[in-house]
Amino acid sequence: MTQTKLTGGYALTDEGIIDVPGLASRWVRLEDGRRAHYITAGDKGPAVVLLHGSIEGSSGTAGWRFMAPALAAAGFRVYCPDRPGYGLADTSRKEYVAHDLKAQVDFVRMFADALCLDKFHLGGNSGGCIISAAFAVTHPERLLSVYLIAGFIGDISERSHIGKFIPPKEGKFNPTPNYVPEPWDGTEKVMESLMMGIIYKKEAVWPEVVKMRTNAGNKQREGRKLHGVEYNPFGVTDPNMAQIFSTKGRLDKLTIPMIYLYGVADVLIPVENGFLQEDSAPNIQFFYPTRTGHQGQTDRPETFNKVAVEFFSKGKVSWPTAVQAGVSLRRPIDPKLVEAPPKGFPKSNPGMYSDAQSLDRSLKEMDLESSWG
């Protein structure tokens, strides 16, 4: 696998997108008339759709600039759309700037239809994770597998979902427990501050990405202002409509291969929220990579890319890669989703996840070559 360039230095195109080698900017007309923007990489192989997060300024390019080229090099066709309300998404009509969950899920379906993607692998980070889970319970027949990164998976957990979760100040693993996201004022300065909060590896916060996100965020703000729509990711869902996307007793019944990577050093939504979701989703294999924040595919691209390539190729992750990605020992490892080492899987050890110090000590004490094969 090619080495990922972590530093910046890329110019912005005429569309205002960073010009990353291997990525192409494209547009497609959806069935409701909107022009949908996306970046793509690769021209053959199984299709992968990647959904970005929900902080203002987010986009397919900002979220997947490292993973998309790596998947293309491994033989996949990758599509990273700008979801409604983000990036270069169409703002010409009021319904196009809607943030509610139904609007987002409907967009993914229309986007896949427009590109003739009957079945595809789906990945999502943060807000994209939420939408991926909602899409999985409403359109499971379209999915080959699901790769989730640091977010929520609906109401499957009583204590970790939108509106009710463990806040940063209660996170025992949180390196910055007093972190409070600064309201974005439309400037590059505050946009950089927001990115520093979700990205652990600060050298990945490129000045040109800050500029790209700022310009895109302001474009979407202008569109919302034109139509009298407030910024409100996922909106307020009508109780009747909420039943459509309820994941409790549904997501945990799916047989689609699903894995979930949750950074131990997540500042925005502490990793304890991942623990609670793991307890409610026995059919999803969890991983807890260290030195990783909320946007893990940017913090540790080599690891996250390797996991994606193996998982989308074979439906499971090799043992060396699983160890590198921090495969969870909070419960027995799923042999359908992780290849077993020669000496078998290590025993579960939920106690090592009690706090950051205990986890660090346990990892240092482990002899991976002998005890984990």
N, C-alpha and C positions, 0 to 999 in steps of 0.2 A: 504494500500500500504506500502511495506517495506521501511524503512528509507534508504536513499542513503548515502553511505560512501564517504565523501568529501576528506578525507585525503588519502595519498598514502600508501606505504608500501608493494606494490605488486611486486613480482619478475618478471623478464622477462623470457619467455619461450625460448626453443631452437631456435624458429623462430624469437626471438627478440620482442615478443609482451607481453604487460603486462598481467599477468595471473589473470584476473578478474573473480571471481566466477559467474557462470551462462553464461559465454561467451565461445564459442567453435570456434576454428580456422578450416576453411575448404577450400578446393580447388575444382574447377570445370573446365572442358574443354569446351571452347566456340566453336561455329561453325567455327570461323576463325582460330582455332588451338591454340589460346593462353590459358595459365593456369590462371584462375582468382582466386584471393584470396578474402575471405570474412570471417567475423565473424558472428556467428548466435546464437540466443537464442530462446528457446521454440521449441517444436516439434509438436504442434497442434494448430488449430485455424486459423483465417484469416491471410494472409501473409502481411507483412509490409517490404518495401524496404526503407532504409535510406541512403541518399547520403551526404558524408562529404564535407568540404570546399576545397579551392584551394591554400592555403598557403603551401609552400614547407614543407614536413614532415607530411602533413595531411594523415589521413587514416580512415577506418571504425572504428577501435578501438579507436583512439584518439578522434574522433568526437562523438561517441555514446556509450561510456563506461558506462554512467549512464542510458540512456533511454532504450537501448536494453533489459537489464535484467528486468526493470520495466514492459515493454510491455509483455515480456514473462510470467512474474508472473500473468499478467492480462488475459492470454489466447491467445496470439498472437504468430505467427511464425515470427521472425525478421531476416532480412538479411541486412548486412552492408558491401557492397563490397568496396575493394580498387580500386578506379577509375583509368583509364589509367594515368600513370605518378606519382602515389602516392602509399604509403605503400609498400606492397610486390607485386604490379602489375608486370606482365610479361614484361621484357625489352629485350627479345631475338630477336625481329624484329623491324625495324624502325616504321612500322605502329602501333605497340603496344604502343609506347610512345607518340603518337600524343595527343595534348591538345585541338584541335579545337572542336567546339560545335558539329559538326556532329559525330566526333569520340566518343565523350562522350555519346551522345544520343544513337548512335548505340550500344555502349557497354551496356547500361542499358537494351536495348531491347534484346540483345543476352544473357545477364546474366539471365533475367527473363525467356527466352525461355529454357535455359539450366536447370533451376530448375523447369520447368513446372509450372510457375506462370502465369496462363492465365489472372487473374485479381488480383490486389493487391492495398493496400494503399501505397502512396508514400510520403516521407518526405525528405526535403533537407535544409541544412544550408549553407549560403554564396554562394560559387560556386555551391554547390549542389542545392541551391534554383534556380539558373539560369537554371540548367539542368532540374530540375523538371518542371519548367514552359515550357521549350522547349519540353520536353517529353509529357506534357499534350496537347499541340496543335498539335502534330504529331501522338500521339498514345492514344487518349482519351478513346478508347474502352477497353484499358487495365486497367484503373484506377477506383478504388472505391472511393477514396478521395485524397486530396493533403494537406499536412501540411508544410507550408513554414516558414523559419526562416532567417531573416536578410540577404538580398542579393539584387538581382534584378529579375524582371520578364519580361525581354526582352524590346522591343521597344514600349511597350504599353504606357510608359510615355516619353514625349519629353525631359524631364529634368533629369530623373533618370534612366540611363541604363549604360552598359559597355562603358567606354570612355567619358561619359558626365554625371556627377553627382555632387552633392553638396559636396565639399571636407571637410576634418576634420576642417580646420581653419574657415569655415563659419558656423559650427554647433553651434547653440545657446544652445543646450543641452549637447554638448560635454564636459566632465569633463577635457579633455586634448586636447584643440584645436590645440596646436602646435605639436601634435604627427605626426611623420614621420616614417613609418616602415623602420627599418634598413635592408639594403640588407644582406641576409643570406650568411655567409662565410663558411658554412659547420661545424661550431662549436656548441657545446651545449650552450655556453654562449649567442650567438646571437639568437639561437633558443628559449631560455628562454625569451629573450627580446621580440621576436615576439609574443610569447604566452601571455605575460603580456599585450600586446597591444590589443588582441582580447578577453581576458577573464577578466571580472570585479572582480570576486572572486579569489584573488591571491592564496588562499590555495588550489585551484583546479589545480594549475600548479605544478603537481607532478614531482619530479626529474626523476623518471623512465619514465614518459611520455615524458619529454624533451629528454631523452636518446633514447627512441624508435623512436621519430619523427626525431631526428638527424640521426640515423642509416638508417631509411627508406629514408629520403631525400637524403642522400649521395648515396644510392643504385640507386635511380632514376637518380641522376646526372651522375653517371657512365654510365648508360644505354643511356642517351641522348648524352653524349660525344662519346660513341661508334658509334652511328648512325649519328652524326653530327646534332643533333636536339637541338635548344635552348629552354629554359624554357619560355613559353609564354602561360599562361592559356587562353584557348578558341581560341587562334590563331587569325589570320587575316582571316576573313570569306569572301569568294568570294561573290560579290553583288548578283549573281544569286542564290548561295546556301543560302544566308541570307534570301531569301524569304520563304524558307522551315520552318524556325524557327521564323519568325515574329509573335509577339503576339498581335500586335495592331489590334483591330477589330476581334480577334479570341479568346484569353484567356478570355476576358470579355463577350464572348457569351456562354462559357461552362456552363453546368448545374451540373458538378461534384462538390460536396461539397469541398470548399477550405477555409482555414483559414491561417492567416499570423501573426506571432509574431515578433515584431521588438523592440529590447531593447532601452530604452530611453537613456542609457549611452553608446551607441555604439561609439567607438573612431575611428574605421577604416572607416565606412561608416555611417555618422551621421543620426540620426533618421528622419531628414527632408526629406531624400530620401524615407523613408517609407511613409511619408505624401503624397508626390507627386505620389507615386505608388497607394496609397489608392484612391486618386482622380480620377485615371484612371481605377480602377478595382471595379466597383459597386457590382459585384457578389462574392467578396472575403471579409470575415469578418476579420478586422484587430484588433490587440491587441498591447498595448504598455506597457510592464512590466517595472517598475522602478528598479533601482539597477541591471541593466542587460546590458551586453555589446554585442559584436558581436556574441559570441557563447553562446547564452542564455541557451541552454540545459545543459551547464556545470556550468554556474553561478547560475541558480535557477532550479536544476533538479526536485525538488519535484513539483514545479508548472508546468514546461514544460511536465513532465511525466504525471501528472494528466490530463492536457489538451489533450495530445496524447491519453491516454486510453479512455477518454470520447468521444472524437471526432471520433476515429476509431471504437468505439463500437456502438455509436448511431447517428453519423453524425452531432452531435451538442454538445456544451459545456454547462454544468450546470451553473446557475447564480452565485453561490458562487465561482466556479472555474474561471468563466469569470471575476469577480471582482478582484480576486487574480492575474489574468494574465493581468490586465490593459485593459479590453475591451475598444475599441475606442469610444469616444463620439464626434468625429469630424463630424459624420453624424449619422443618425438613425441606431440603431443596427438591424441586420438581424435576425428576429425571426426563420428563417429556420436553422440558424447555432448557435444560442444562446437561451437557454431556458429562457423565461421571468419570472421575479420574481412576487410574488403575487400582488404587487401594480403596476405592469407594468414597462417598461423600463424608465430610466430617460431621460430627454430631451437632445438633442444634445447641446454641448457646445464647439464649435471649438475654441473659444477665450482662453480656458484654456491651449491650446497647443502653445501659442505664444513664450514662452521661458521657461527655467528650473524653474525660480522663480515662474512664474504664475502657472505652472503645480503643483509644490510642494504646493503652497498656496491653490489652488483649491482642491487638494486631502485632505489636512488637514482640510479644512472647510466642507467637505462633511460628513454627518452623514450617513454612508452606511446602517445601519440597518433601519432607518426610511425613508430616501429618495430613497433608492434603494431596498426596500423590505427586 
